[in-house]
Amino acid sequence: MPIEDSERQRMMQAKSIGPRMVGYLQEIGIERLEDLTAANAEDLAFRINATLGRRHINSVGIRALENLIAHARTCGR
């Protein structure tokens, strides 16, 4: 299911998160910012890499995912 535009915009408020990363998250079934509050960046990176069939998310991508998770936790308060 596609991520709604309003959710996409909320996700992209996190540092280093752009449309491509949001697309990767959609590929692994993340649909809402709230889906990330209990997530682990390394696990997400592993899932994205497995879905893409190659190692794509590196340490910079993991830091971006950490920023997004922190943003999700802040927005959930």
All heavy atoms as a GROMACS GRO file, in nm:
protein
  602
    1MET      N    1   0.085  -0.118   0.000
    1MET     CA    2   0.000   0.000   0.000
    1MET      C    3   0.090   0.124   0.000
    1MET      O    4   0.186   0.131   0.075
    1MET     CB    5  -0.087  -0.005   0.125
    1MET     CG    6  -0.187   0.103   0.134
    1MET     SD    7  -0.300   0.055   0.268
    1MET     CE    8  -0.410   0.185   0.263
    2PRO      N    9   0.059   0.221  -0.083
    2PRO     CA   10   0.145   0.340  -0.089
    2PRO      C   11   0.134   0.428   0.035
    2PRO      O   12   0.030   0.431   0.101
    2PRO     CB   13   0.096   0.414  -0.213
    2PRO     CG   14  -0.038   0.359  -0.245
    2PRO     CD   15  -0.048   0.224  -0.182
    3ILE      N   16   0.242   0.496   0.062
    3ILE     CA   17   0.244   0.591   0.173
    3ILE      C   18   0.167   0.716   0.130
    3ILE      O   19   0.190   0.768   0.020
    3ILE     CB   20   0.388   0.627   0.211
    3ILE    CG1   21   0.463   0.503   0.259
    3ILE    CG2   22   0.392   0.737   0.316
    3ILE    CD1   23   0.611   0.524   0.282
    4GLU      N   24   0.078   0.762   0.214
    4GLU     CA   25   0.002   0.883   0.183
    4GLU      C   26   0.095   1.003   0.176
    4GLU      O   27   0.198   1.007   0.243
    4GLU     CB   28  -0.105   0.906   0.289
    4GLU     CG   29  -0.213   0.801   0.290
    4GLU     CD   30  -0.320   0.830   0.395
    4GLU    OE1   31  -0.327   0.943   0.446
    4GLU    OE2   32  -0.396   0.737   0.425
    5ASP      N   33   0.059   1.100   0.095
    5ASP     CA   34   0.143   1.218   0.076
    5ASP      C   35   0.172   1.291   0.207
    5ASP      O   36   0.285   1.337   0.229
    5ASP     CB   37   0.080   1.316  -0.023
    5ASP     CG   38   0.087   1.265  -0.166
    5ASP    OD1   39   0.174   1.180  -0.196
    5ASP    OD2   40   0.007   1.310  -0.249
    6SER      N   41   0.073   1.299   0.295
    6SER     CA   42   0.094   1.369   0.423
    6SER      C   43   0.196   1.295   0.509
    6SER      O   44   0.282   1.356   0.573
    6SER     CB   45  -0.038   1.385   0.500
    6SER     OG   46  -0.096   1.258   0.526
    7GLU      N   47   0.192   1.161   0.507
    7GLU     CA   48   0.290   1.081   0.581
    7GLU      C   49   0.428   1.095   0.518
    7GLU      O   50   0.529   1.105   0.588
    7GLU     CB   51   0.251   0.934   0.586
    7GLU     CG   52   0.150   0.899   0.690
    7GLU     CD   53   0.196   0.931   0.831
    7GLU    OE1   54   0.294   0.871   0.879
    7GLU    OE2   55   0.133   1.016   0.894
    8ARG      N   56   0.433   1.094   0.388
    8ARG     CA   57   0.559   1.111   0.315
    8ARG      C   58   0.626   1.242   0.356
    8ARG      O   59   0.745   1.247   0.384
    8ARG     CB   60   0.530   1.107   0.165
    8ARG     CG   61   0.649   1.111   0.076
    8ARG     CD   62   0.604   1.096  -0.070
    8ARG     NE   63   0.538   0.969  -0.094
    8ARG     CZ   64   0.601   0.855  -0.121
    8ARG    NH1   65   0.732   0.853  -0.127
    8ARG    NH2   66   0.534   0.745  -0.143
    9GLN      N   67   0.547   1.348   0.362
    9GLN     CA   68   0.601   1.480   0.400
    9GLN      C   69   0.649   1.480   0.545
    9GLN      O   70   0.752   1.538   0.577
    9GLN     CB   71   0.495   1.589   0.378
    9GLN     CG   72   0.462   1.612   0.233
    9GLN     CD   73   0.584   1.644   0.148
    9GLN    OE1   74   0.668   1.724   0.186
    9GLN    NE2   75   0.595   1.578   0.034
   10ARG      N   76   0.574   1.414   0.633
   10ARG     CA   77   0.616   1.405   0.773
   10ARG      C   78   0.748   1.330   0.786
   10ARG      O   79   0.836   1.370   0.863
   10ARG     CB   80   0.508   1.334   0.858
   10ARG     CG   81   0.384   1.418   0.880
   10ARG     CD   82   0.280   1.342   0.959
   10ARG     NE   83   0.330   1.316   1.094
   10ARG     CZ   84   0.291   1.215   1.170
   10ARG    NH1   85   0.202   1.128   1.126
   10ARG    NH2   86   0.338   1.198   1.290
   11MET      N   87   0.764   1.222   0.711
   11MET     CA   88   0.889   1.145   0.716
   11MET      C   89   1.006   1.227   0.664
   11MET      O   90   1.115   1.225   0.721
   11MET     CB   91   0.874   1.017   0.633
   11MET     CG   92   0.786   0.913   0.694
   11MET     SD   93   0.776   0.769   0.585
   11MET     CE   94   0.667   0.664   0.681
   12MET      N   95   0.983   1.304   0.559
   12MET     CA   96   1.092   1.379   0.498
   12MET      C   97   1.132   1.502   0.579
   12MET      O   98   1.227   1.570   0.544
   12MET     CB   99   1.057   1.416   0.354
   12MET     CG  100   1.059   1.294   0.264
   12MET     SD  101   1.055   1.327   0.086
   12MET     CE  102   0.906   1.422   0.069
   13GLN      N  103   1.065   1.526   0.691
   13GLN     CA  104   1.108   1.632   0.782
   13GLN      C  105   1.230   1.589   0.862
   13GLN      O  106   1.300   1.672   0.917
   13GLN     CB  107   0.994   1.670   0.876
   13GLN     CG  108   0.882   1.743   0.807
   13GLN     CD  109   0.764   1.769   0.899
   13GLN    OE1  110   0.757   1.718   1.010
   13GLN    NE2  111   0.670   1.848   0.851
   14ALA      N  112   1.257   1.460   0.867
   14ALA     CA  113   1.374   1.409   0.940
   14ALA      C  114   1.499   1.439   0.858
   14ALA      O  115   1.498   1.434   0.734
   14ALA     CB  116   1.361   1.259   0.964
   15LYS      N  117   1.607   1.468   0.927
   15LYS     CA  118   1.734   1.499   0.862
   15LYS      C  119   1.780   1.382   0.775
   15LYS      O  120   1.778   1.267   0.819
   15LYS     CB  121   1.839   1.530   0.968
   15LYS     CG  122   1.972   1.569   0.912
   15LYS     CD  123   2.070   1.601   1.021
   15LYS     CE  124   2.204   1.638   0.960
   15LYS     NZ  125   2.306   1.661   1.060
   16SER      N  126   1.819   1.414   0.652
   16SER     CA  127   1.876   1.319   0.556
   16SER      C  128   1.776   1.220   0.497
   16SER      O  129   1.816   1.122   0.436
   16SER     CB  130   1.993   1.242   0.618
   16SER     OG  131   2.092   1.330   0.664
   17ILE      N  132   1.648   1.244   0.514
   17ILE     CA  133   1.547   1.155   0.457
   17ILE      C  134   1.483   1.224   0.337
   17ILE      O  135   1.432   1.336   0.348
   17ILE     CB  136   1.438   1.118   0.560
   17ILE    CG1  137   1.498   1.041   0.676
   17ILE    CG2  138   1.325   1.038   0.494
   17ILE    CD1  139   1.556   0.906   0.641
   18GLY      N  140   1.489   1.157   0.224
   18GLY     CA  141   1.431   1.210   0.102
   18GLY      C  142   1.334   1.111   0.040
   18GLY      O  143   1.307   1.005   0.097
   19PRO      N  144   1.284   1.145  -0.076
   19PRO     CA  145   1.184   1.059  -0.141
   19PRO      C  146   1.233   0.918  -0.169
   19PRO      O  147   1.156   0.823  -0.160
   19PRO     CB  148   1.154   1.131  -0.273
   19PRO     CG  149   1.217   1.264  -0.264
   19PRO     CD  150   1.314   1.265  -0.152
   20ARG      N  151   1.359   0.903  -0.201
   20ARG     CA  152   1.411   0.769  -0.231
   20ARG      C  153   1.406   0.680  -0.107
   20ARG      O  154   1.362   0.565  -0.115
   20ARG     CB  155   1.553   0.777  -0.285
   20ARG     CG  156   1.605   0.642  -0.329
   20ARG     CD  157   1.735   0.652  -0.400
   20ARG     NE  158   1.711   0.719  -0.528
   20ARG     CZ  159   1.807   0.762  -0.607
   20ARG    NH1  160   1.932   0.749  -0.574
   20ARG    NH2  161   1.778   0.820  -0.722
   21MET      N  162   1.449   0.731   0.008
   21MET     CA  163   1.446   0.652   0.131
   21MET      C  164   1.303   0.618   0.169
   21MET      O  165   1.274   0.506   0.211
   21MET     CB  166   1.517   0.724   0.245
   21MET     CG  167   1.523   0.643   0.373
   21MET     SD  168   1.623   0.493   0.361
   21MET     CE  169   1.786   0.562   0.392
   22VAL      N  170   1.213   0.714   0.153
   22VAL     CA  171   1.072   0.687   0.184
   22VAL      C  172   1.020   0.577   0.091
   22VAL      O  173   0.946   0.488   0.134
   22VAL     CB  174   0.987   0.816   0.173
   22VAL    CG1  175   0.839   0.785   0.190
   22VAL    CG2  176   1.032   0.918   0.277
   23GLY      N  177   1.063   0.579  -0.034
   23GLY     CA  178   1.024   0.473  -0.127
   23GLY      C  179   1.075   0.336  -0.083
   23GLY      O  180   1.004   0.237  -0.094
   24TYR      N  181   1.198   0.332  -0.034
   24TYR     CA  182   1.253   0.206   0.017
   24TYR      C  183   1.171   0.156   0.136
   24TYR      O  184   1.143   0.035   0.146
   24TYR     CB  185   1.397   0.221   0.061
   24TYR     CG  186   1.495   0.256  -0.048
   24TYR    CD1  187   1.609   0.329  -0.019
   24TYR    CD2  188   1.474   0.216  -0.180
   24TYR    CE1  189   1.701   0.362  -0.118
   24TYR    CE2  190   1.565   0.249  -0.280
   24TYR     CZ  191   1.678   0.321  -0.249
   24TYR     OH  192   1.768   0.353  -0.346
   25LEU      N  193   1.134   0.248   0.223
   25LEU     CA  194   1.054   0.209   0.340
   25LEU      C  195   0.918   0.154   0.296
   25LEU      O  196   0.869   0.056   0.351
   25LEU     CB  197   1.037   0.327   0.434
   25LEU     CG  198   1.166   0.371   0.503
   25LEU    CD1  199   1.146   0.505   0.572
   25LEU    CD2  200   1.213   0.266   0.602
   26GLN      N  201   0.861   0.216   0.195
   26GLN     CA  202   0.734   0.167   0.141
   26GLN      C  203   0.751   0.026   0.088
   26GLN      O  204   0.664  -0.060   0.108
   26GLN     CB  205   0.687   0.261   0.031
   26GLN     CG  206   0.557   0.220  -0.034
   26GLN     CD  207   0.510   0.322  -0.134
   26GLN    OE1  208   0.489   0.437  -0.100
   26GLN    NE2  209   0.497   0.279  -0.259
   27GLU      N  210   0.863  -0.001   0.023
   27GLU     CA  211   0.890  -0.135  -0.033
   27GLU      C  212   0.889  -0.243   0.075
   27GLU      O  213   0.855  -0.357   0.048
   27GLU     CB  214   1.026  -0.136  -0.103
   27GLU     CG  215   1.030  -0.060  -0.232
   27GLU     CD  216   0.971  -0.138  -0.347
   27GLU    OE1  217   0.982  -0.262  -0.348
   27GLU    OE2  218   0.914  -0.073  -0.435
   28ILE      N  219   0.930  -0.207   0.198
   28ILE     CA  220   0.934  -0.308   0.305
   28ILE      C  221   0.810  -0.302   0.394
   28ILE      O  222   0.807  -0.365   0.499
   28ILE     CB  223   1.064  -0.298   0.388
   28ILE    CG1  224   1.076  -0.165   0.462
   28ILE    CG2  225   1.185  -0.324   0.300
   28ILE    CD1  226   1.187  -0.161   0.565
   29GLY      N  227   0.710  -0.226   0.353
   29GLY     CA  228   0.582  -0.229   0.424
   29GLY      C  229   0.562  -0.121   0.528
   29GLY      O  230   0.464  -0.125   0.602
   30ILE      N  231   0.652  -0.024   0.536
   30ILE     CA  232   0.633   0.087   0.629
   30ILE      C  233   0.538   0.186   0.564
   30ILE      O  234   0.564   0.233   0.453
   30ILE     CB  235   0.768   0.156   0.664
   30ILE    CG1  236   0.867   0.055   0.722
   30ILE    CG2  237   0.746   0.276   0.754
   30ILE    CD1  238   0.829  -0.004   0.854
   31GLU      N  239   0.428   0.217   0.632
   31GLU     CA  240   0.328   0.307   0.574
   31GLU      C  241   0.310   0.436   0.653
   31GLU      O  242   0.258   0.533   0.600
   31GLU     CB  243   0.194   0.235   0.565
   31GLU     CG  244   0.196   0.116   0.474
   31GLU     CD  245   0.065   0.041   0.474
   31GLU    OE1  246  -0.032   0.089   0.535
   31GLU    OE2  247   0.060  -0.066   0.411
   32ARG      N  248   0.349   0.434   0.780
   32ARG     CA  249   0.326   0.551   0.866
   32ARG      C  250   0.450   0.578   0.949
   32ARG      O  251   0.525   0.487   0.982
   32ARG     CB  252   0.207   0.526   0.959
   32ARG     CG  253   0.077   0.500   0.888
   32ARG     CD  254  -0.034   0.459   0.982
   32ARG     NE  255   0.011   0.348   1.065
   32ARG     CZ  256  -0.020   0.335   1.194
   32ARG    NH1  257  -0.096   0.422   1.255
   32ARG    NH2  258   0.025   0.232   1.263
   33LEU      N  259   0.465   0.702   0.987
   33LEU     CA  260   0.576   0.740   1.073
   33LEU      C  261   0.571   0.661   1.204
   33LEU      O  262   0.673   0.618   1.256
   33LEU     CB  263   0.570   0.891   1.099
   33LEU     CG  264   0.691   0.958   1.162
   33LEU    CD1  265   0.815   0.937   1.077
   33LEU    CD2  266   0.665   1.106   1.179
   34GLU      N  267   0.451   0.637   1.253
   34GLU     CA  268   0.434   0.564   1.378
   34GLU      C  269   0.485   0.420   1.369
   34GLU      O  270   0.518   0.359   1.471
   34GLU     CB  271   0.287   0.565   1.422
   34GLU     CG  272   0.238   0.700   1.469
   34GLU     CD  273   0.211   0.800   1.356
   34GLU    OE1  274   0.186   0.760   1.240
   34GLU    OE2  275   0.217   0.922   1.384
   35ASP      N  276   0.492   0.366   1.248
   35ASP     CA  277   0.545   0.230   1.230
   35ASP      C  278   0.692   0.221   1.268
   35ASP      O  279   0.746   0.111   1.283
   35ASP     CB  280   0.530   0.185   1.084
   35ASP     CG  281   0.386   0.170   1.040
   35ASP    OD1  282   0.297   0.157   1.127
   35ASP    OD2  283   0.362   0.173   0.918
   36LEU      N  284   0.757   0.336   1.281
   36LEU     CA  285   0.902   0.339   1.305
   36LEU      C  286   0.940   0.363   1.450
   36LEU      O  287   1.058   0.356   1.484
   36LEU     CB  288   0.965   0.449   1.218
   36LEU     CG  289   0.949   0.426   1.069
   36LEU    CD1  290   0.980   0.552   0.993
   36LEU    CD2  291   1.038   0.311   1.025
   37THR      N  292   0.844   0.387   1.538
   37THR     CA  293   0.879   0.423   1.676
   37THR      C  294   0.952   0.313   1.751
   37THR      O  295   1.034   0.341   1.837
   37THR     CB  296   0.754   0.466   1.756
   37THR    OG1  297   0.659   0.360   1.755
   37THR    CG2  298   0.692   0.593   1.698
   38ALA      N  299   0.927   0.189   1.716
   38ALA     CA  300   0.994   0.078   1.782
   38ALA      C  301   1.097   0.011   1.691
   38ALA      O  302   1.147  -0.097   1.721
   38ALA     CB  303   0.892  -0.025   1.830
   39ALA      N  304   1.130   0.076   1.580
   39ALA     CA  305   1.219   0.017   1.480
   39ALA      C  306   1.366   0.030   1.520
   39ALA      O  307   1.402   0.111   1.606
   39ALA     CB  308   1.196   0.085   1.345
   40ASN      N  309   1.447  -0.049   1.453
   40ASN     CA  310   1.592  -0.046   1.468
   40ASN      C  311   1.650  -0.016   1.330
   40ASN      O  312   1.616  -0.084   1.233
   40ASN     CB  313   1.640  -0.182   1.520
   40ASN     CG  314   1.790  -0.192   1.523
   40ASN    OD1  315   1.854  -0.209   1.420
   40ASN    ND2  316   1.846  -0.182   1.642
   41ALA      N  317   1.736   0.085   1.321
   41ALA     CA  318   1.789   0.129   1.192
   41ALA      C  319   1.863   0.018   1.118
   41ALA      O  320   1.848   0.003   0.996
   41ALA     CB  321   1.879   0.250   1.211
   42GLU      N  322   1.943  -0.059   1.188
   42GLU     CA  323   2.018  -0.166   1.122
   42GLU      C  324   1.925  -0.275   1.068
   42GLU      O  325   1.949  -0.329   0.960
   42GLU     CB  326   2.123  -0.223   1.216
   42GLU     CG  327   2.235  -0.125   1.242
   42GLU     CD  328   2.346  -0.181   1.329
   42GLU    OE1  329   2.346  -0.302   1.357
   42GLU    OE2  330   2.433  -0.102   1.366
   43ASP      N  331   1.819  -0.304   1.142
   43ASP     CA  332   1.721  -0.403   1.094
   43ASP      C  333   1.650  -0.351   0.968
   43ASP      O  334   1.629  -0.426   0.873
   43ASP     CB  335   1.618  -0.436   1.201
   43ASP     CG  336   1.676  -0.516   1.316
   43ASP    OD1  337   1.785  -0.576   1.299
   43ASP    OD2  338   1.614  -0.518   1.424
   44LEU      N  339   1.613  -0.223   0.971
   44LEU     CA  340   1.549  -0.164   0.853
   44LEU      C  341   1.643  -0.169   0.733
   44LEU      O  342   1.601  -0.203   0.622
   44LEU     CB  343   1.507  -0.020   0.880
   44LEU     CG  344   1.393   0.002   0.979
   44LEU    CD1  345   1.376   0.150   1.007
   44LEU    CD2  346   1.263  -0.058   0.928
   45ALA      N  347   1.769  -0.135   0.754
   45ALA     CA  348   1.868  -0.138   0.646
   45ALA      C  349   1.880  -0.280   0.590
   45ALA      O  350   1.885  -0.298   0.467
   45ALA     CB  351   2.002  -0.088   0.696
   46PHE      N  352   1.884  -0.379   0.677
   46PHE     CA  353   1.892  -0.518   0.633
   46PHE      C  354   1.772  -0.555   0.547
   46PHE      O  355   1.786  -0.615   0.440
   46PHE     CB  356   1.903  -0.612   0.753
   46PHE     CG  357   1.906  -0.756   0.715
   46PHE    CD1  358   2.025  -0.815   0.673
   46PHE    CD2  359   1.790  -0.833   0.718
   46PHE    CE1  360   2.027  -0.949   0.635
   46PHE    CE2  361   1.792  -0.966   0.681
   46PHE     CZ  362   1.911  -1.025   0.640
   47ARG      N  363   1.653  -0.516   0.593
   47ARG     CA  364   1.530  -0.547   0.519
   47ARG      C  365   1.528  -0.478   0.383
   47ARG      O  366   1.487  -0.538   0.283
   47ARG     CB  367   1.408  -0.509   0.601
   47ARG     CG  368   1.386  -0.599   0.720
   47ARG     CD  369   1.275  -0.550   0.812
   47ARG     NE  370   1.148  -0.530   0.742
   47ARG     CZ  371   1.048  -0.458   0.792
   47ARG    NH1  372   1.059  -0.401   0.911
   47ARG    NH2  373   0.937  -0.444   0.725
   48ILE      N  374   1.571  -0.352   0.380
   48ILE     CA  375   1.575  -0.279   0.253
   48ILE      C  376   1.675  -0.346   0.158
   48ILE      O  377   1.644  -0.371   0.041
   48ILE     CB  378   1.611  -0.131   0.276
   48ILE    CG1  379   1.496  -0.059   0.347
   48ILE    CG2  380   1.644  -0.062   0.142
   48ILE    CD1  381   1.532   0.079   0.400
   49ASN      N  382   1.793  -0.376   0.207
   49ASN     CA  383   1.895  -0.440   0.125
   49ASN      C  384   1.846  -0.575   0.071
   49ASN      O  385   1.868  -0.608  -0.045
   49ASN     CB  386   2.025  -0.458   0.203
   49ASN     CG  387   2.096  -0.326   0.226
   49ASN    OD1  388   2.076  -0.228   0.155
   49ASN    ND2  389   2.180  -0.323   0.328
   50ALA      N  390   1.779  -0.652   0.157
   50ALA     CA  391   1.727  -0.783   0.115
   50ALA      C  392   1.620  -0.766   0.007
   50ALA      O  393   1.617  -0.840  -0.091
   50ALA     CB  394   1.670  -0.858   0.234
   51THR      N  395   1.535  -0.666   0.023
   51THR     CA  396   1.429  -0.641  -0.075
   51THR      C  397   1.487  -0.597  -0.209
   51THR      O  398   1.441  -0.639  -0.315
   51THR     CB  399   1.331  -0.535  -0.021
   51THR    OG1  400   1.270  -0.586   0.097
   51THR    CG2  401   1.223  -0.503  -0.123
   52LEU      N  402   1.591  -0.513  -0.203
   52LEU     CA  403   1.655  -0.465  -0.326
   52LEU      C  404   1.744  -0.572  -0.391
   52LEU      O  405   1.781  -0.559  -0.506
   52LEU     CB  406   1.738  -0.340  -0.298
   52LEU     CG  407   1.661  -0.216  -0.254
   52LEU    CD1  408   1.757  -0.105  -0.218
   52LEU    CD2  409   1.564  -0.172  -0.362
   53GLY      N  410   1.781  -0.673  -0.312
   53GLY     CA  411   1.866  -0.779  -0.364
   53GLY      C  412   2.013  -0.742  -0.371
   53GLY      O  413   2.090  -0.807  -0.440
   54ARG      N  414   2.049  -0.637  -0.301
   54ARG     CA  415   2.189  -0.593  -0.298
   54ARG      C  416   2.211  -0.503  -0.178
   54ARG      O  417   2.116  -0.452  -0.119
   54ARG     CB  418   2.225  -0.517  -0.425
   54ARG     CG  419   2.139  -0.393  -0.449
   54ARG     CD  420   2.168  -0.331  -0.585
   54ARG     NE  421   2.063  -0.242  -0.627
   54ARG     CZ  422   2.050  -0.116  -0.587
   54ARG    NH1  423   2.136  -0.064  -0.504
   54ARG    NH2  424   1.951  -0.042  -0.630
   55ARG      N  425   2.336  -0.483  -0.143
   55ARG     CA  426   2.368  -0.394  -0.032
   55ARG      C  427   2.363  -0.250  -0.083
   55ARG      O  428   2.447  -0.208  -0.161
   55ARG     CB  429   2.506  -0.423   0.026
   55ARG     CG  430   2.533  -0.339   0.150
   55ARG     CD  431   2.663  -0.379   0.216
   55ARG     NE  432   2.679  -0.308   0.341
   55ARG     CZ  433   2.740  -0.189   0.351
   55ARG    NH1  434   2.789  -0.131   0.244
   55ARG    NH2  435   2.751  -0.131   0.468
   56HIS      N  436   2.262  -0.179  -0.042
   56HIS     CA  437   2.244  -0.042  -0.088
   56HIS      C  438   2.254   0.057   0.028
   56HIS      O  439   2.309   0.164   0.012
   56HIS     CB  440   2.109  -0.029  -0.158
   56HIS     CG  441   2.087   0.107  -0.215
   56HIS    ND1  442   2.151   0.150  -0.328
   56HIS    CD2  443   2.011   0.209  -0.173
   56HIS    CE1  444   2.115   0.273  -0.354
   56HIS    NE2  445   2.030   0.311  -0.262
   57ILE      N  446   2.198   0.020   0.142
   57ILE     CA  447   2.199   0.109   0.258
   57ILE      C  448   2.332   0.090   0.331
   57ILE      O  449   2.359  -0.016   0.386
   57ILE     CB  450   2.080   0.081   0.352
   57ILE    CG1  451   1.947   0.093   0.276
   57ILE    CG2  452   2.083   0.175   0.472
   57ILE    CD1  453   1.917   0.230   0.221
   58ASN      N  454   2.412   0.194   0.333
   58ASN     CA  455   2.543   0.190   0.400
   58ASN      C  456   2.534   0.262   0.535
   58ASN      O  457   2.424   0.291   0.583
   58ASN     CB  458   2.650   0.251   0.310
   58ASN     CG  459   2.619   0.394   0.272
   58ASN    OD1  460   2.540   0.462   0.337
   58ASN    ND2  461   2.680   0.442   0.165
   59SER      N  462   2.647   0.295   0.593
   59SER     CA  463   2.648   0.359   0.725
   59SER      C  464   2.580   0.496   0.722
   59SER      O  465   2.515   0.536   0.820
   59SER     CB  466   2.790   0.371   0.779
   59SER     OG  467   2.870   0.450   0.694
   60VAL      N  468   2.591   0.567   0.612
   60VAL     CA  469   2.523   0.698   0.600
   60VAL      C  470   2.372   0.677   0.599
   60VAL      O  471   2.297   0.750   0.664
   60VAL     CB  472   2.571   0.773   0.474
   60VAL    CG1  473   2.492   0.901   0.453
   60VAL    CG2  474   2.720   0.804   0.483
   61GLY      N  475   2.327   0.576   0.527
   61GLY     CA  476   2.185   0.544   0.523
   61GLY      C  477   2.133   0.500   0.659
   61GLY      O  478   2.020   0.534   0.697
   62ILE      N  479   2.215   0.426   0.732
   62ILE     CA  480   2.175   0.383   0.866
   62ILE      C  481   2.160   0.504   0.957
   62ILE      O  482   2.063   0.514   1.033
   62ILE     CB  483   2.274   0.280   0.922
   62ILE    CG1  484   2.259   0.148   0.846
   62ILE    CG2  485   2.251   0.258   1.072
   62ILE    CD1  486   2.363   0.044   0.878
   63ARG      N  487   2.251   0.601   0.946
   63ARG     CA  488   2.237   0.724   1.026
   63ARG      C  489   2.111   0.800   0.990
   63ARG      O  490   2.042   0.854   1.075
   63ARG     CB  491   2.361   0.811   1.012
   63ARG     CG  492   2.478   0.761   1.097
   63ARG     CD  493   2.588   0.864   1.113
   63ARG     NE  494   2.648   0.906   0.987
   63ARG     CZ  495   2.745   0.842   0.924
   63ARG    NH1  496   2.794   0.729   0.975
   63ARG    NH2  497   2.794   0.889   0.811
   64ALA      N  498   2.079   0.804   0.861
   64ALA     CA  499   1.955   0.869   0.817
   64ALA      C  500   1.834   0.797   0.876
   64ALA      O  501   1.739   0.863   0.924
   64ALA     CB  502   1.948   0.871   0.664
   65LEU      N  503   1.836   0.665   0.875
   65LEU     CA  504   1.727   0.589   0.935
   65LEU      C  505   1.718   0.614   1.086
   65LEU      O  506   1.608   0.623   1.142
   65LEU     CB  507   1.742   0.440   0.906
   65LEU     CG  508   1.718   0.400   0.760
   65LEU    CD1  509   1.766   0.258   0.735
   65LEU    CD2  510   1.570   0.416   0.725
   66GLU      N  511   1.833   0.626   1.152
   66GLU     CA  512   1.833   0.660   1.295
   66GLU      C  513   1.768   0.796   1.318
   66GLU      O  514   1.691   0.814   1.413
   66GLU     CB  515   1.975   0.659   1.350
   66GLU     CG  516   2.033   0.520   1.362
   66GLU     CD  517   2.182   0.518   1.392
   66GLU    OE1  518   2.250   0.623   1.379
   66GLU    OE2  519   2.233   0.409   1.427
   67ASN      N  520   1.797   0.893   1.230
   67ASN     CA  521   1.733   1.024   1.240
   67ASN      C  522   1.582   1.013   1.224
   67ASN      O  523   1.505   1.077   1.296
   67ASN     CB  524   1.787   1.119   1.132
   67ASN     CG  525   1.931   1.157   1.152
   67ASN    OD1  526   1.983   1.152   1.262
   67ASN    ND2  527   1.997   1.195   1.044
   68LEU      N  528   1.540   0.931   1.130
   68LEU     CA  529   1.397   0.913   1.106
   68LEU      C  530   1.329   0.847   1.224
   68LEU      O  531   1.220   0.887   1.264
   68LEU     CB  532   1.375   0.832   0.978
   68LEU     CG  533   1.230   0.807   0.939
   68LEU    CD1  534   1.155   0.937   0.921
   68LEU    CD2  535   1.225   0.722   0.814
   69ILE      N  536   1.393   0.747   1.282
   69ILE     CA  537   1.335   0.680   1.400
   69ILE      C  538   1.324   0.777   1.516
   69ILE      O  539   1.221   0.783   1.584
   69ILE     CB  540   1.419   0.556   1.436
   69ILE    CG1  541   1.404   0.449   1.327
   69ILE    CG2  542   1.380   0.501   1.572
   69ILE    CD1  543   1.506   0.338   1.334
   70ALA      N  544   1.427   0.858   1.537
   70ALA     CA  545   1.423   0.959   1.644
   70ALA      C  546   1.310   1.059   1.618
   70ALA      O  547   1.238   1.098   1.709
   70ALA     CB  548   1.556   1.030   1.654
   71HIS      N  549   1.296   1.098   1.493
   71HIS     CA  550   1.188   1.190   1.455
   71HIS      C  551   1.051   1.127   1.482
   71HIS      O  552   0.960   1.192   1.536
   71HIS     CB  553   1.202   1.226   1.306
   71HIS     CG  554   1.096   1.313   1.251
   71HIS    ND1  555   1.076   1.442   1.295
   71HIS    CD2  556   1.002   1.289   1.156
   71HIS    CE1  557   0.975   1.495   1.228
   71HIS    NE2  558   0.928   1.404   1.143
   72ALA      N  559   1.036   0.999   1.450
   72ALA     CA  560   0.909   0.929   1.474
   72ALA      C  561   0.878   0.925   1.623
   72ALA      O  562   0.764   0.946   1.664
   72ALA     CB  563   0.916   0.788   1.417
   73ARG      N  564   0.980   0.900   1.703
   73ARG     CA  565   0.959   0.893   1.848
   73ARG      C  566   0.924   1.029   1.905
   73ARG      O  567   0.842   1.039   1.996
   73ARG     CB  568   1.084   0.837   1.914
   73ARG     CG  569   1.103   0.689   1.884
   73ARG     CD  570   1.230   0.633   1.940
   73ARG     NE  571   1.241   0.492   1.905
   73ARG     CZ  572   1.354   0.424   1.904
   73ARG    NH1  573   1.468   0.484   1.936
   73ARG    NH2  574   1.355   0.297   1.871
   74THR      N  575   0.982   1.134   1.851
   74THR     CA  576   0.952   1.270   1.897
   74THR      C  577   0.810   1.310   1.858
   74THR      O  578   0.738   1.370   1.937
   74THR     CB  579   1.052   1.371   1.836
   74THR    OG1  580   1.183   1.334   1.878
   74THR    CG2  581   1.023   1.512   1.881
   75CYS      N  582   0.770   1.275   1.736
   75CYS     CA  583   0.636   1.310   1.688
   75CYS      C  584   0.528   1.231   1.761
   75CYS      O  585   0.414   1.275   1.768
   75CYS     CB  586   0.625   1.284   1.538
   75CYS     SG  587   0.718   1.401   1.440
   76GLY      N  588   0.564   1.114   1.813
   76GLY     CA  589   0.468   1.030   1.882
   76GLY      C  590   0.435   1.075   2.023
   76GLY      O  591   0.345   1.023   2.086
   77ARG      N  592   0.509   1.172   2.072
   77ARG     CA  593   0.486   1.218   2.210
   77ARG      C  594   0.369   1.310   2.220
   77ARG      O  595   0.332   1.384   2.141
   77ARG     CB  596   0.610   1.290   2.262
   77ARG     CG  597   0.722   1.196   2.285
   77ARG     CD  598   0.840   1.271   2.340
   77ARG     NE  599   0.952   1.178   2.351
   77ARG     CZ  600   1.074   1.214   2.378
   77ARG    NH1  601   1.103   1.340   2.399
   77ARG    NH2  602   1.168   1.126   2.386
   0.00000   0.00000   0.00000
